[in-house]
């Protein structure tokens, strides 16, 4: 007998009903009902990602093979289930989660959920598909080195997160890809489905009770979970700079600083700090390093949130002769600039506007609900975002800047 708890919340700010279902195996279902022409989108997050891999990249290969057919559906039938209604399905691997996303029409939802259940419970995982996906993955890994920005970020990742599952990108390493077998993929799938914390968020124009059985079958496919992903925080305790030689006409500088987790009360002031620092043409880094000092065309910052490490990254591409100088000046701006009220207010307006623009589709909304829940902010933070950002003041922004930018790791790559 299935044990679930149904809890209904009415979110007054959006006039949308949010249904939260907690399954006995630790999985969670979040449903946001919308009114429209009969569209549905969903995001399923399965904990693990690269965490716990034996061969770096094996989870990426698994995610690709899940779309290649099941005992019940061929690869063509999987894709047509969604594409026949103008939708799509995709699976990607992240540092902490496997992410499955889909879009369809309401009349296709029942079959879509059955396909997803079959993908989780009875994938074929064939050897010839693995050989082909290995080749594709190795080519993708090689292409990452062609981009100065990606090359620098991957090298900085390997340095600052060494000896952890974060030290390589989710696509893995050539050695890990080459070593992965079908038997290992079967074991990896079993490991992923037995970790607590899976989240399925669905946004669309449908009555949840009409699809109750199908929805619960997807949750059932996640098994009775016993394990948990590691949550020990990875912190920075000293500042370091590394330099790598690389042929080319550009020097690339990437710096990494600590950042608060989405579940931390410092998170929203820090988002405003990041926006004021390096988001858009009015940001500090753009104005100082590009407009006033003429070092580069592209310069920006962004926040990456992992389960065990949130980080602020700053990036700039510049001429080879300016590399050392730019790295020093970028670090100084991040650590020492005191933001004024007008800078903070502009950053807040930009954040709120971007948040609204990036929630236009049901797919974007389902992704946001799932990721906010997964990273600890909670799905309710989606509805509270504007108020949380609006309440941030200038003192809070400068306070979190001082708190989290004490240490840094920077890489300079160039001739």
N, C-alpha and C positions, 0 to 999 in steps of 0.2 A: 504494500500500500504506500503510495506516495505521500510524503509529508511536506506540505508547503504552507506558507503564511502569506495571505493576501492583505496588503495594506494600501489603501487608496488615499492619495493626496490631491487636493485641488489647489493648483498654483494660480492665485488670483491675478498676478501681474500679466500672465499670458493667456488666461482663461483656458488653459489646457489641463487635462487630467493626466496625472502621472501615477501609474500603477507599478508598485514595487513588489516583487515576488522573491522570497528567500527560500531556496530549495534545501532539502536535508543534506545534500552533498556539499554545501558551501557555495554553490553557484547562485548568481543573482540575475533576475530578469527585470528590466526597466522598460516600461511602455509609455510612450507619450502619444496620446490620441490627437490627431489633427483633423481639420475639415478641409476637403478639397476634392480633386477629380479622381480619387482612388489610387494614390501612390503610397508605397511603403518602402522604407529603407531600414537596414539593420547593421549593427556592428557587434561582433562577437570577439571578446578578448580572452585568450587562454593563457594563464600565467606560465612563465618559464622563459620564453624567448631563447636567448643564447645562454641563459643561466642554467648550468648543469650539463652543457654539451660535452661530449667526449671528443668529437671531431668538430672544430670550428666551421660552421656552415651547414651542419647536418640538419638543423631545424629549418633553415632556408630551403634546402632541397626537399624536405618533407612538405613544406607549405606549397611548393610547386607541384609535387606529385599528388597531392590531395585533389587537385583539379583534373587529374588524368583518368578518372574513372573509378567506379566502385562496383561491388558485387551486383548492384541493382541498376546503376546508371552508367552509361558510357560517357566519355569526355564530351562528345557532341551533345548528348542529352542533358548533361550538367549545364553547359553553356546555353543551350536553347531554352532551358527552363526559365532563364532570366532574360535572355536577349529577345525571345519571342514577344515579350511585353515591353521591349525598348529599354530593359534594364541591363544589369551586369552583376558579376560576382568576381571577387578577387581575394587573394590571401597574401599577406606579407608577414615578415618576421621582424620584430623589434628586439631591443636589448632585454626587455622584461616580459614581453607578450607576443603571442601569435595573434594576428588580427585578421579576421574574416569580415568582409563588408559586402553588402548586396543591395540591389535596388530592383523593384518589380512593381507590377500593378497589384491591387488588392486581390483580384481574382486569381492571381498566380501565387499568392503567399503560401497556401497550403502545400502545394507541390514544392515550392522553394524550401520550406522548412524540412520536408521529407528528404530532399536532396542533401541538405546540410547535415541532417542526422546520419544519412548513409555515408557521407564523406568522413565523418568522425568515427563511425562504428565499423565500416567495412570497405576501406579504400583498397584498391588493387595493389598499388606500390610495385609496379613491374620493373624488371631489370632494364629493359630497353628504354623506358622512360627516364630512368635514373641516369643512364649513360648520356642521353641527350641533354638532360638538365645539368649534369656535371660540366659538359662542354660549354653550355651557355653561361654557367656561373663563373667558370675560369676566365672566359672572355670578358665578362662584366668586371671581375676583380682586376684584370689587366688594364681595363679602360679607366678605372679609378685613378690610376697613377698618371694618366695623361693630363688630368686637370690639376693645375697648381694648388687650387683651393682644397680640393678633396685630398690630394696627396699630403698637404700640410696638416689638415685636420686628422687624417688617419694616423700620421706619425705622432702627433701630439696625444691622441687617444692612447696609442700604444705605450707612450712614455708615462702619462699620468695615471693610467689604469692598469699598469703592468701586473701580471699574475692574477687578474680577475677576468670575468667573462666580458667586461666592457672594453678590454684592450684591443679588440678587433671589431670591425663593423659587422652587422648582422649577416651579411652575405658570406662571411667566413674568410678562411685563408686557403691558398692553393693546396696546402698539405691536408687540411681538414676536409676539403671537398673531395680530393682524390682518395682519401681513406674511407669514406662513407660507403656502407653497403646497404642493401635492402633490409637485411636482418636488423641492422642498427636503426634504420628508419622506423621499423615496426616497434622496436623497443622505445625509441624516442617518443613516438606517438603515445604509447602507453604511459610513459613518464609524464608527458604534458597533460594528459587527461586525468591524472590522479593528483594534481596539485590544486589546493584550495584557491578560490578567488576568481573563478571564471565569471565574466559579466556579458550578458546579452542585452543590448539596448535596441529597441525598435521604435521608430517614429513613423506614424502613418494614419491613413484614413480607413480605420477598421474598428470593429467591435472585438475587444480582446477575448470575450467569452466564446466567440465563434471559432477561435483558433486555440483554445485552451489546451486540448490534447496534443496538438502538434508542437506547441511551444514547450510543454512539459517533456515531450519526447526528446527535444533537443537538449534540455537540461539533464535528462536522464542519461544521455549519451556521454556526459562528462564524468560518469562513474561516481562511486562513493569515495570522495577524496580523503586522503590520509596525510599528505605532505603539505608543506608550506615553502614558498620561495624565501631565499635568504633576505633579511631586511637590515643586516648590519650596515651602518652608514660608512661610506668611504669619504674621509675628510682630508683636507690639505693642511699640512703642518709646516711647510716652508715654501719659499719662492725659488723658482728655478727658471733658467733660460737655456734653450738648446738651439743649435744652429746646424743646418744640413746644407751641403752643397748640391745644387741641381742646375743643369744647363737651362738657359732660357733668358728672356729679356725682362723678366719681372722677379721681384722679391715678394714673397708672401709672408705676412705676419699673422699668426693666430695666437690669442691669449685666452686662458681659461681661469676663471675665478669661482669661488664657492657661490652657491645660491640656495635659498630656502626651499624646502619641499612644498608642494601645493597644499599640504595639510597644515603648514606652519602659518602662524598669524602674520609673519613677515612677508608672506608670499605676494600679497597684493601691493604693498608699498614697493616691493622689489620689482614687480612688473612695471610700475610707473617709472622707477629708476632706469630700468632697461630701455623703456620707450623714450625717455628724455635723453638717454645716453647715445643710442644708436639706431633708432627707428625713424626712417624718413629723412628728408632733406633739411628739416629744421632741427634735427638732433645735434647734440654736442659734437660727436665725432665727425659727422659730415661737415658741419660748419667750420670746425677748427682745422681738421686734417685735410679736407678737400678744398673748401672754399677759401679759407684764409691762408693756408700754408701750401696748397697746391700739390700735395703728395700723391693723390690717387683719385680715380673716378669712383671706385667701389670701396665703401667702408661702412660697416654696420656692426650691430651686436644682436644677440638673441639668447634666450634662456632654453636649456634642455633639461627636462625633468626625467630622471631615472628613478627606479624604486629605491636604489641605495645611494644615489648621488645626483643632486641637482647642480647644474653649472651654468654660469654666464660665460659666453664666448664672444670675443671681439675679433673682427677680421679686417684686414686691409691689404690690398695689392699695390705695390709701389715700385719705383725704379730701383735697380740693384744698388746704386750709390747711396740711397736713402734708407736702406733696410734697418740698420742699427739705430739710426736717429729716430725713425718712425716708431720702432718698437718701444724705445725709451719714452717718447712723448705720449704714445697711446696709453702706456701703463700709468704715467703721471696724470693724465686726464681722468682716467677711471678712478684712481685712488684719491685725488686731491681736489677735484672740482666741487665747489659747493653750489648746488642748484638753487635757482631763484624761483619765486612763486609763479612767475609767468611761464617759466620753462615747465614746471610741474603741471600747471593747468593745461597747457597745450598737450603735454604727454598724456594726460588723463583723457582729454577729448579724443585724441588719436586712438587710444586703446579701446574706448567704448565704441567708436565708429568701426574699427576693424573687427571687433567682436560681433557686431551686428551684421556686417558684410559677410563674415565667414560662417554665418548660421542661416543662410538663405535657403538651403536645400534640406530635405529630410535626411539625406545621407550625412551632411555636415552636422546636423543636430544629433543624430544617433551616435556619431563618432565622439562628439563633445560630451554627451551624457556618459558614455562608456569610459572614456579616458579620465574624466574628472572623478568618477567613482573609483576607478582602478588606482589612481595616483593619490587618493586620500582626501581630495578636496570635497568629494561627495557630489552627486548629481544635482543637488539643490543649488550648488554654487553657480550653475548655469543661469538660473533665474535671478540670483543675487548679485551677479557680476557687476552690473552698472552701479549699484549702491555701494558695493565693496570698493570699487575704484574711486567713485566720487568722494568717499569719506577719507581718502588718503590725503594727508597734508604734507607740506614741504619739509617739516622737521622729521617726519617719519621716513621720507625718501632719503634724506641725508644721513639719517641714523642707520638704515639698512645698508647704505653704501659703505659706511665706516665699518660696520659689523662683518660684512661678507667679502670685502676686497682686500683684506689684510695680506693674504697670500695669493700668489698667482703662478701659473706655469705658462711660459710663452715659447713659441717656436718661430724661428726665422729660416725660411727656405729660399735659397737664391744662388746665383752664380758666385 
